[in-house]
Amino acid sequence: FMAKPFNDEGGSGFHLHISLVDEAGENVFGDPDGPDGLSARGRSAIAGVLAHAPALAAILNPTINSYKRFGPDTLAPWLIDWGMDNRSAMVRIPPERGGAARMEVRLGDATANPYLAMAAVAAAIYLGISEGLEPPAPLEGYGYDPESAPMLPQSLPEALDALEADTALHEVLGEYFV
């Protein structure tokens, strides 16, 4: 269950599938009339995760070894991007819509604490929705071109610095959590 136990093999990821529901339990992530079949809240949720991805990396990739799985052609995201059913993107939007509409946050690895990871991603989603953020255009094709999107932190110290610097996420999660 290590993040990257062998140099010549893939690592162990931890992907969160997240949908948004209203008070009645109805999925509000998708919207058949919205861009890419997504609601405004769904798009803002994606944008929140992207905006806070450098800080989230510290929580979803909590060991030095975690950062060894990032890189081109590793099937682990290393860029801050999203895409429609694109398994090379950090945030993947599976093709299902309606009650199954969701996003898959592919940032984490097997060493992440699932409770902390869910809380941190939920905080980023909250911030994205409350600020009405809009994501950039979705990734098309190959997701490992560093010219196409910003890069995630490439080491644990870099990710910890990003977590400390993300005052908005810090405020939502609280001092004790961070």
N, C-alpha and C positions, 0 to 999 in steps of 0.2 A: 504493500500500500504506500510505498514511497513515491514521491513526485516523479523522480527520474532514476530508477534503480540501476539501469544499464545504459551505458553510453551509446550503444549501437541499436537500441530499441526505443519505442515510444514510451512516454511516461503515463502516469495514472491521473486522469482528469477528474474533476468534480463539477458537473454541470447542473445548474439550477434552472428548472422550468417554472416560469412565473406567469400567471394570468391575473387579471384584475377583475374583481366582481363588485357589484353594487350591494346595497343593503338587502335586496331580494335574492342575492346569490346569482344574479345574471352576469355573464361575462361581458365586460365593457372594453376589453382590450382591442377587439376587432370591430370593424365597421365596414359593411360591404360597399358603402358609398365613399369611404375615406381613401386617401392615397395609400396604395399598396394594400387595401383592405383593412387598414388600421384606423382606430379612433384617434382623436386628438390626445386623449389621455394615454393611449397606448404609445403614440409617438413621443409624447413628453416623458413617459416612463423610460423608453429606450434612451432618449437624450440625457436623462438624469444619470443613468448607468454609465454612459459614455463620458459625461462631464466629470464624474467622480472616479473613473476607472483607475487612475494612478494611485489614489488613496485606497480603493478597494483591493488593489493588488496585494497590499500588506496583510490584509485579513484573509483573503482567499488563497494566498500563496505565502504561508507563514514561515517557511524555512529557507535556508540558503540554497538547498537542493531544488527548491521549487522553481527557481529561475533558470535551471539547466534544461528545463523542458521547453522553454521559449525559443523560437527561431524558425526560419523558413523550412517549409516541408515537414514540420514535426506534428502536424494536426493539433497543435496547441496554439492558441492565438498569441500573438506578440505585438499586434497593432490594435489601436483603439478604433474599432470599426464595427459595422453591423451590416447584415445582408439578409436577403430573402432566401431562405433554405440553403444558405451558403455555410458549409461546415468548416470553412477556413476563417470565418468572421468571429470576432469576440462575442458579439451578440447575434444569434441566429434566430430568424423568425421562421418557424416551421410552416409548412403550407396550409395546415388546417385553419379554418376560420369558424365563426359562430361560437358555440360553447367551448370549442377546443382551441381558440385563438390564444396564443401565448408567445413569450420570448424565452429563449434558451441562453442563459448567461454562461458562457464557456470558459470564463476566466480562471476559475478555481482548480486546485489540484486535490489529490486524495488526502493531503495532510491538513486541509482546512477543517476547522470546527464548523459543523453544519449550522449550528444555532447562531454563532457569530456571523457566519457568511450570510445567512438569510436576513438577519437584522441589519447588517451593513448594506446589502443590496436593497432592502426595503427602504432604508433611509435615503439612498440615492434616488430611488423611484419617487419617493415623497418629494424630494427637492426638485426633481425634474418636472413633476406635475404642478407643484405649488408655484414654480417660477415660469410655467408655460413654455419650457424649453422645446426647441424643434431640432430633431437630429439632422445631420448632413445627409446627402444622398446615400442610398444604400450601396454597399460594395457590389460590384459586378465582377464576376470571374475570380481570378487568383487573389487570395487574401494575404499574400506574404511579400508584397511590394512596399518597402518602407517609404517610397515616394507618395503612396496613396493615402496614408493616414499617420497620425502621431504614434509613436512607439510607447508601449507600456514600460514601466520601470524594468530595468534589466538586472537588478540585484535587490536583495532584501533591504539593505541600508537606503537605497534610492526610493524604494516603496515606503519605508517607514518615514522618510523625509516628506514624501508626498502626503501621507496620512496626517502628519503633524501640520503641514501647511494648508490642508483643506479645512478651513475654519467653518464652513457651512456644514459639512458632514460631521465634523467634530462637535458642533453645537447640537445637532440632532441626536447623535449617539451618546453624548455626554462624556465628561472627563474620565470617569471611572472606566467606561467601556474602552475608550481609546487608549 
